[in-house]
Amino acid sequence: MKKTEKHQRWVYHQDVPPVQADQGVRRQVLAYNDQLMCVENQFETGAVGKLHSHPHTQITYVVSGRFRFTIDGVTHEVTAGDTLLKENGVEHGCVCLEAGVLLDIFNPMREDFV
């Protein structure tokens, strides 16, 4: 297992080692280039994605589980199949209510994740 490399054309999930992103949260950086990045986040029940902002537009797709998200001061519960848009600079965070997986797409890519 090794880290994904920029511009890697084929990224096999089982080959990407998860890293501890925070307590109860594991992250796998999947395919990316300078403009775009795909990241999978696995959350345990009760894990928190602390409120934060960054200079990247982020789309989050809820693959599984149940989460309470706050985006720009507005809070909603979301479940599998729901999608969230977090434009650059907007404060956002979540609490995992039922263990699940989030798929994040960033533009541009997150240098701090590699």
C-alpha positions as CSV (number, residue, x, y, z in Angstrom):
1,M,0.0,0.0,0.0
2,K,1.2,3.5,-0.8
3,K,-0.1,7.0,-1.2
4,T,-1.9,8.0,-4.3
5,E,0.2,10.1,-6.7
6,K,-1.0,13.2,-8.5
7,H,-2.2,12.4,-12.0
8,Q,-2.5,8.6,-11.2
9,R,-4.9,7.3,-13.7
10,W,-6.1,4.2,-12.0
11,V,-6.6,4.2,-8.2
12,Y,-7.8,1.0,-6.6
13,H,-9.5,1.5,-3.3
14,Q,-7.9,-1.5,-1.6
15,D,-4.4,-0.1,-2.5
16,V,-4.9,3.2,-0.8
17,P,-4.0,3.2,2.9
18,P,-6.4,5.1,5.2
19,V,-5.0,7.7,7.5
20,Q,-6.4,9.0,10.8
21,A,-7.8,12.4,9.9
22,D,-9.4,13.0,13.4
23,Q,-10.8,10.9,16.2
24,G,-13.2,8.5,14.6
25,V,-12.5,9.7,11.1
26,R,-10.3,7.9,8.5
27,R,-9.4,9.5,5.2
28,Q,-8.4,8.0,1.8
29,V,-7.1,10.4,-0.8
30,L,-8.1,8.9,-4.1
31,A,-7.6,10.3,-7.6
32,Y,-6.4,13.9,-8.0
33,N,-4.7,16.5,-10.1
34,D,-4.0,20.2,-9.6
35,Q,-7.7,21.2,-10.2
36,L,-9.6,18.3,-8.6
37,M,-9.4,15.8,-5.8
38,C,-11.6,12.9,-4.7
39,V,-11.4,11.9,-1.0
40,E,-13.3,9.2,0.9
41,N,-13.9,9.8,4.7
42,Q,-15.1,7.0,6.9
43,F,-16.8,8.2,10.1
44,E,-17.6,6.3,13.3
45,T,-20.8,7.2,15.1
46,G,-20.2,10.3,17.2
47,A,-17.2,11.5,15.3
48,V,-17.0,15.2,14.6
49,G,-15.8,17.1,11.5
50,K,-15.0,20.3,13.3
51,L,-16.3,23.6,12.0
52,H,-13.7,25.0,9.5
53,S,-13.3,26.8,6.2
54,H,-10.8,26.6,3.4
55,P,-10.2,28.2,0.0
56,H,-11.6,25.2,-1.9
57,T,-15.0,24.5,-3.2
58,Q,-16.2,21.2,-1.9
59,I,-19.0,18.9,-2.9
60,T,-19.8,16.1,-0.4
61,Y,-21.8,13.0,-1.4
62,V,-23.2,10.9,1.5
63,V,-22.5,7.3,0.5
64,S,-23.8,5.8,3.8
65,G,-24.7,6.7,7.3
66,R,-26.5,9.7,8.8
67,F,-24.9,13.1,9.6
68,R,-25.8,16.5,11.0
69,F,-24.1,19.1,8.8
70,T,-23.8,22.8,9.5
71,I,-23.0,25.0,6.5
72,D,-22.7,28.8,6.8
73,G,-24.7,28.6,10.1
74,V,-27.6,26.4,8.7
75,T,-27.9,22.9,10.1
76,H,-29.6,19.9,8.4
77,E,-29.5,16.1,8.8
78,V,-28.5,14.1,5.7
79,T,-28.4,10.5,4.7
80,A,-27.2,8.2,1.9
81,G,-27.7,9.8,-1.6
82,D,-27.7,13.4,-0.3
83,T,-25.2,16.0,-1.7
84,L,-23.9,19.2,-0.1
85,L,-22.1,22.2,-1.7
86,K,-19.6,24.1,0.4
87,E,-18.2,27.0,-1.6
88,N,-14.7,28.3,-0.8
89,G,-14.4,30.2,2.4
90,V,-17.8,29.0,3.9
91,E,-17.6,27.6,7.4
92,H,-18.9,24.0,7.7
93,G,-18.7,20.9,9.8
94,C,-20.6,17.8,10.8
95,V,-21.4,15.3,13.5
96,C,-21.8,11.6,12.5
97,L,-25.1,10.3,13.9
98,E,-24.8,6.8,12.4
99,A,-21.5,5.4,11.1
100,G,-21.0,6.1,7.4
101,V,-18.9,7.2,4.5
102,L,-18.6,10.7,2.8
103,L,-17.1,11.2,-0.6
104,D,-15.6,14.7,-1.0
105,I,-14.7,16.4,-4.3
106,F,-12.4,19.5,-4.0
107,N,-11.5,22.2,-6.4
108,P,-8.7,22.9,-6.5
109,M,-7.0,19.9,-4.9
110,R,-6.1,20.0,-1.2
111,E,-2.3,20.3,-0.9
112,D,-2.6,19.8,2.8
113,F,-4.0,16.3,2.3
114,V,-0.9,15.0,0.5
